[in-house]
Amino acid sequence: MNIKKKFFAEGLGTFALVLFGCGAATIASVSQSGPEGIGLLGISLAFGFSVVVMAYAIGPISGCHINPAISIAMLVAGKLSAKDTVGYVISQCIGAILAAGVLYLLASGSAGFTMPEWGLGSNGWGEGYLGNYNMTSALIAEFVFTFLFLLVIFGTTAKNASPLMAGLAIGISLALIHMVAIPITGTSVNPARSLGPALFAGGKAMSQLWLFIVTPIAGGICAALVRNLFIED
């Protein structure tokens, strides 16, 4: 497969994930007290369904990582080269930023729009953010849920697994993660997903972005190390 097609597919897939997922959170509106409109369940399903549809759309091209934590974990697991990992991560970040830009244009079309703190579905924690959870809770949630997410991915894409069901299982697991973690951090488990909205929201979203880059990557790496011990290729 042409490597440029893989990079384009990863950018497109991440674009769709951020536009659909963060778009559901933003357009449906998320107040300081919690999700409104389609609600927490609807936002969770938007992220999960985005992964499902893109897994079947671009999975045959790039594997549909659409998440730097996944690509880096695949590198550690020996399933992706360093060169491809760099290309995947850059493409994912570009796709996320472009999606956040489109989302900003859509949201700013509403009368009286002003960019709120942690706007466009940005991830965060602390006083004023959804459930007001502290940084420790945010660190634990992002690490543990990314770790579990990657174990699902490794398990469903193993040699003896059913490839036709992998996209569905991965998407369902992401929806389940959002159902629990949205009140804590808005749910990242994906550095690119956090980067795009934070760049446009600025403020606290940008100052807290480091956690949503470092912690998901650490969780993914730990999952890759566990996979190397217990899951057969």
Sequence and secondary structure as in RCSB ss.txt:
>XXXX:A:sequence
MNIKKKFFAEGLGTFALVLFGCGAATIASVSQSGPEGIGLLGISLAFGFSVVVMAYAIGPISGCHINPAISIAML
VAGKLSAKDTVGYVISQCIGAILAAGVLYLLASGSAGFTMPEWGLGSNGWGEGYLGNYNMTSALIAEFVFTFLFL
LVIFGTTAKNASPLMAGLAIGISLALIHMVAIPITGTSVNPARSLGPALFAGGKAMSQLWLFIVTPIAGGICAAL
VRNLFIED
>XXXX:A:secstr
  HHHHHHHHHHHHHHHHHHHHHHHHHS EETTEE TTHHHHHHHHHHHHHHHHHHHHHHHH    SHHHHHHHH
HTTSS HHHHHHHHHHHHHHHHHHHHHHHHHHTTSTT    TTTTT    STTSTT   HHHHHHHHHHHHHHHH
HHHHHHTSTTS HHHHHHHHHHHHHHHHHHHHHHHS  S HHHHHHHHHHH HHHHHTHHHHHHHHHHHHHHHHH
HHHHH   
